[in-house]
Amino acid sequence: IEMSGFAIAAPTFSRPAMLGVLAAALFFFVLWVIAWGRNQRHVDERQNLQFELLSRDEELKRERSDLATVREALRLHAIRDELTGLPNRTSIVEVLEREMARAVRDKSTLSVVLADIDHLKKINESHGEPGGDEVLKEVGRRLEHAIRNYDAAGRYQGGEFLLVLPRDRKR
């Protein structure tokens, strides 16, 4: 073959050689198709795994958020009286101990009041426990609104409330 002054010699193959080249080409084409198919399966598997990972990650984030909410609810349940919303006995005693230590350290005064609701048993007997519960809730609300922001009130037990009233910190 001659093109514009260039001569290109075309190889001549015998028929068996040509069949061998074609067989080799077909063999390599088949190998390429198999490799391409495997690659596509791996790509698809990888995409499925990435989607599954993202879905699981979102699920874990939701579970973590739910756990944080439950943990906070449990923490509040552990330190608050369910009925009145005031600190429970353990919490108010901790406040009392802390304020007593501060009063000793600062050589200041501390007032402590243990208040009891009179006739709570009679209220429970005549109006039922829900009536007594309402009285406790109302006493809790009124105590909470009556104390200063640095005072503390908590339900001690039954119808008893403990108030911890440190000396005015402004003085």
C-alpha positions in Angstrom: 0.0 0.0 0.0 1.4 3.4 -1.0 0.1 6.7 0.3 1.4 10.0 -0.7 4.9 8.9 -1.0 4.8 6.6 1.9 4.9 2.9 1.5 3.2 0.8 4.2 3.8 -2.8 4.1 0.7 -4.7 5.1 1.4 -7.9 6.9 0.2 -11.0 5.2 -1.2 -13.7 7.4 -1.9 -17.2 6.4 -5.5 -18.3 7.1 -4.5 -20.4 10.2 -2.6 -17.4 11.6 -5.5 -15.1 10.9 -7.8 -17.5 12.8 -5.3 -17.5 15.6 -5.3 -13.7 15.8 -9.1 -13.6 15.6 -9.3 -16.3 18.3 -6.9 -14.3 20.5 -8.8 -11.1 19.9 -12.1 -12.8 20.7 -10.5 -14.3 23.8 -9.3 -10.9 25.0 -12.7 -9.4 24.2 -14.4 -12.1 26.3 -12.0 -11.4 29.1 -12.6 -7.7 28.9 -16.4 -8.2 28.9 -16.1 -10.5 32.0 -13.8 -8.0 33.7 -16.2 -5.1 32.8 -19.1 -7.1 34.2 -17.3 -7.8 37.5 -16.4 -4.2 37.7 -20.0 -3.1 37.2 -21.1 -5.6 39.9 -18.5 -4.2 42.3 -19.6 -0.6 41.5 -23.3 -1.6 42.1 -22.3 -3.4 45.3 -20.3 -0.4 46.5 -23.2 2.0 45.7 -25.6 -0.3 47.6 -23.2 -0.5 50.6 -22.8 3.3 50.6 -26.6 3.7 50.6 -26.9 1.2 53.4 -24.2 2.9 55.3 -25.9 6.3 54.9 -29.2 4.8 56.0 -27.7 3.2 59.0 -25.8 6.4 59.9 -29.1 8.4 59.8 -30.8 5.7 62.0 -27.9 5.8 64.5 -28.2 9.6 64.6 -31.9 9.3 65.4 -31.2 6.7 68.0 -28.5 8.9 69.6 -30.9 11.8 69.7 -33.6 9.6 71.3 -31.1 8.3 73.8 -30.1 11.9 74.7 -33.7 12.8 75.2 -34.3 9.7 77.4 -31.1 10.3 79.4 -32.2 13.9 80.1 -35.7 12.6 81.2 -34.1 10.1 83.5 -31.7 12.7 84.9 -34.7 15.0 85.7 -36.6 12.0 87.1 -33.7 11.3 89.4 -33.5 14.8 90.8 -37.1 16.1 90.6 -40.2 15.1 92.5 -42.7 13.8 89.9 -45.7 15.4 91.5 -44.5 18.9 92.3 -41.6 19.4 89.9 -39.5 20.6 92.8 -36.2 19.0 93.7 -36.7 15.6 95.4 -35.5 14.7 98.8 -32.0 13.6 97.6 -31.5 16.8 95.6 -32.7 19.2 98.3 -30.6 17.5 100.9 -27.6 18.0 98.6 -28.4 21.7 98.3 -28.7 21.9 102.1 -25.3 20.2 102.6 -23.7 22.5 100.0 -25.2 25.7 101.5 -24.3 24.6 105.0 -20.6 24.1 103.9 -20.8 27.6 102.2 -22.2 29.2 105.4 -19.5 27.7 107.5 -16.8 28.7 105.0 -18.1 32.3 104.7 -19.2 32.5 108.4 -22.6 33.5 107.2 -26.1 32.6 108.3 -28.4 30.0 106.7 -32.1 29.5 107.3 -33.7 26.1 106.9 -37.4 25.6 107.1 -39.2 22.2 107.2 -42.8 23.0 106.4 -45.6 20.4 106.7 -49.1 20.6 105.1 -51.6 20.3 107.9 -54.3 17.7 107.6 -53.1 16.2 104.3 -54.3 12.8 105.5 -57.8 14.2 106.0 -57.7 15.8 102.6 -56.7 12.5 101.0 -59.5 10.7 102.9 -62.2 13.2 102.0 -61.2 14.1 98.5 -59.2 11.0 97.5 -55.5 10.9 96.6 -56.0 13.0 93.4 -57.3 15.8 95.7 -54.3 15.5 98.0 -52.0 15.5 94.9 -53.5 18.8 93.7 -52.9 20.3 97.1 -49.2 19.2 96.9 -48.8 20.6 93.4 -50.3 23.9 94.4 -48.1 24.2 97.5 -45.1 23.4 95.3 -46.1 26.1 92.8 -46.6 28.7 95.5 -43.3 27.8 97.2 -41.4 28.1 93.9 -42.8 31.5 93.3 -42.3 32.8 96.8 -38.6 32.1 97.2 -35.7 34.2 95.9 -33.8 33.0 92.8 -30.9 31.7 95.0 -33.1 30.0 97.6 -34.2 26.4 97.1 -37.3 24.5 98.0 -37.9 20.8 97.6 -40.3 18.1 98.6 -38.8 16.3 101.5 -41.3 13.5 102.0 -45.1 13.1 101.9 -46.5 16.6 102.7 -43.2 18.0 104.0 -41.2 20.6 102.1 -37.6 21.7 102.9 -36.6 25.2 102.2 -32.9 26.3 102.1 -32.6 30.0 102.5 -29.0 31.4 102.4 -28.2 34.8 103.6 -28.7 37.5 100.9 -25.6 37.2 98.7 -25.8 40.9 97.7 -24.7 42.1 101.1 
